[in-house]
Amino acid sequence: MEEALKVVSFNVKRDSIFHGSHSWTNRRELVTRLIEESGAAIVGVQELMPAMKEDIRRLLTDYSIFGWGPTANTPKCLRRNTPHW
């Protein structure tokens, strides 16, 4: 029997001074927990800005960052280092 490859997509919402209580500082643990709990082998992300990328890299040690958005500093995907498939 073939195993499924779980892929999810998250819009992590870029950080802005206008987001107030919804700033990245207040969301980063929630976002990383949601990604971890998803159990996905590959995670597509939108609006992950450079400073946010460093938080994700630090908090999600089971994932590697790959793929790039419109600029060289905006990653588009995370890949679980120890796949479940």
C-alpha positions, 0 to 999 in steps of 0.5 A, a space after each residue: 500500500 502506498 503512503 500519502 505525502 502530506 502537503 499543506 499551505 500557510 499564509 503566515 501574514 507578513 509582520 507590520 507595525 500596523 498589525 498591533 496584537 497580531 504582530 509576528 512576535 505574538 504569532 510566531 509560536 502559534 504558527 510554528 505549533 500549527 506547522 508542527 502539528 500538521 505533520 506535513 512533509 512539505 509546507 508552502 508558505 506565503 508572506 514569510 519575510 526574512 526576519 520571520 524566516 530566521 524565527 522559523 528556522 530556529 523554532 522548526 528544527 525538523 524542517 529545512 527551508 527551500 524554494 524562493 519567492 519574488 525576492 531572494 530573501 522570501 522563502 516559499 517552502 519548508 521540508 521536514 528533514 525526517 519525512 514521514 512517508 
